[in-house]
Amino acid sequence: MRGLLADGEVEAAATCLGYYYRVDGRVIHGQGRGGAQLGFPTANIDFAEGLAVPADGVYAAWFSATATDQRPSPDEAGDMEFGVRYPAAVSVGSNVTFGDTHKTVEAFVIDRHADLYGVDGHIEFVGRIRGMEKFDGIDALIECMNLDVAETRTILENSVIN
């Protein structure tokens, strides 16, 4: 299974497992670029060291959140509930366009907004969209991210494993 994930083959991993491979962790603060600079706020997952994560790239996934002692209830100003799966475009890897070297797992939850800091986030990887790329500027990155979101919608509409 680790080999499939290391190659970004999340579809094959799901076929072998009978369910989507999942990464869990607390939602933490990232660099703050997603929403402020790019218009794509992300939930950054603090995943355990040594956890198998898919190869660097962009993925279609399901995102859900659960309560913690720090955040026992959902954001009242947001439109997300605990335990509900929402479509998400997920980036795994370092943000090479910005020169980052730290590996992250960041989920952009499509068509939803909520303060998720302090909740436990769960990402179920459904399909790989592309590998990690370095862009010449923010405009090119945003253009590609819009395509990633459109591809995520298509992949999730056609997903078969629950």
C-alpha positions in Angstrom: 0.0 0.0 0.0 2.8 2.4 0.8 4.2 1.9 -2.6 1.0 2.8 -4.3 0.6 5.9 -2.2 4.3 6.9 -2.8 3.4 6.8 -6.5 0.3 8.8 -6.1 -1.9 5.9 -7.1 -4.7 6.6 -4.6 -7.3 5.0 -6.9 -5.4 1.7 -6.9 -5.0 2.0 -3.1 -8.7 2.4 -2.7 -9.4 -0.6 -4.9 -7.1 -2.7 -2.7 -8.4 -1.4 0.6 -12.1 -1.3 -0.4 -12.3 2.3 0.9 -10.5 5.6 0.3 -7.1 6.0 2.0 -7.5 8.6 4.7 -5.1 11.1 6.4 -6.3 12.5 9.8 -4.8 15.3 11.8 -5.5 18.5 13.6 -6.2 21.6 11.5 -3.4 24.1 12.1 -2.3 27.5 10.8 -0.3 27.5 7.6 1.4 30.3 5.8 -1.8 32.2 5.3 -1.4 32.4 1.6 -4.4 30.2 0.5 -7.2 32.6 1.4 -5.4 36.0 1.6 -3.3 35.8 -1.6 -4.9 33.1 -3.7 -8.6 33.1 -2.8 -8.4 29.4 -1.9 -8.4 29.1 1.9 -7.1 25.8 3.0 -7.3 23.5 6.1 -3.7 22.5 6.9 -3.5 19.1 8.4 -0.9 18.4 11.1 -0.3 14.8 10.2 1.8 12.3 12.3 5.4 11.9 11.4 6.0 8.6 9.5 2.4 8.5 8.3 2.1 7.4 4.7 0.8 10.3 2.6 0.3 10.2 -1.2 3.0 11.5 -3.5 3.4 15.2 -3.9 0.6 16.6 -6.1 -3.0 17.7 -6.2 -5.9 15.3 -5.4 -9.7 15.2 -5.4 -10.8 14.2 -2.0 -13.6 14.2 0.6 -13.0 16.3 3.7 -14.7 16.0 7.0 -14.2 17.5 10.5 -14.8 16.2 14.0 -14.8 17.9 17.4 -11.9 18.2 19.7 -11.5 19.4 23.3 -10.2 22.7 21.7 -13.1 23.0 19.3 -16.2 21.0 20.6 -18.7 22.6 18.2 -18.6 23.7 14.6 -18.0 27.4 13.6 -21.4 29.0 14.0 -20.6 31.6 11.3 -19.6 28.9 8.9 -21.6 26.5 6.8 -20.0 23.2 7.7 -21.1 20.5 10.1 -19.1 17.9 11.9 -19.1 14.4 10.4 -20.3 15.5 7.0 -18.1 14.8 3.9 -17.5 17.8 1.7 -15.7 17.9 -1.7 -12.1 19.2 -1.5 -9.1 19.8 -3.7 -6.0 18.8 -1.7 -2.4 19.7 -2.2 0.3 17.4 -0.8 3.9 18.6 -0.8 5.9 21.8 -0.5 4.7 25.0 -2.1 7.4 25.2 -4.7 6.1 28.3 -6.3 6.8 30.2 -3.1 10.1 28.4 -2.4 8.8 26.4 0.6 10.5 23.1 1.5 8.2 21.8 4.3 5.8 19.1 3.2 2.1 20.0 3.9 -1.3 18.5 3.4 -3.8 21.2 2.6 -7.5 20.9 1.8 -9.5 23.5 0.0 -13.1 22.6 0.9 -15.1 23.5 -2.2 -18.1 25.9 -1.9 -17.9 26.0 1.9 -16.4 28.3 4.5 -15.8 27.9 8.2 -13.1 28.5 10.8 -11.6 25.0 11.1 -8.6 25.7 13.3 -8.4 23.2 16.2 -10.8 20.6 14.8 -9.6 17.2 13.6 -9.7 17.1 9.8 -10.1 13.9 7.8 -9.1 13.7 4.1 -10.2 10.7 2.0 -8.1 10.6 -1.2 -10.2 9.7 -4.3 -8.1 10.6 -7.4 -4.9 12.3 -8.4 -5.2 15.3 -10.6 -1.6 16.2 -11.3 1.9 16.3 -9.8 3.3 19.3 -8.0 4.3 22.2 -10.3 6.3 25.4 -9.9 4.5 28.3 -11.5 5.9 31.5 -12.9 3.6 33.7 -10.8 0.4 33.8 -8.8 -1.9 34.4 -11.7 -0.7 31.2 -13.4 -1.1 29.3 -10.1 -4.6 30.6 -9.6 -5.6 29.7 -13.1 -4.4 26.1 -12.5 -6.1 25.9 -9.1 -9.4 26.8 -10.8 -8.9 23.9 -13.2 -8.0 21.6 -10.3 -11.3 22.5 -8.5 -13.3 21.8 -11.7 -11.5 18.4 -12.1 -12.1 17.6 -8.5 -15.8 18.1 -9.0 -15.8 15.8 -12.0 -13.8 13.1 -10.2 -16.0 13.2 -7.1 -19.2 13.1 -9.1 -18.0 9.9 -10.6 -16.5 8.3 -7.5 -17.9 4.9 -6.6 -16.5 3.8 -3.3 -18.2 5.1 -0.2 
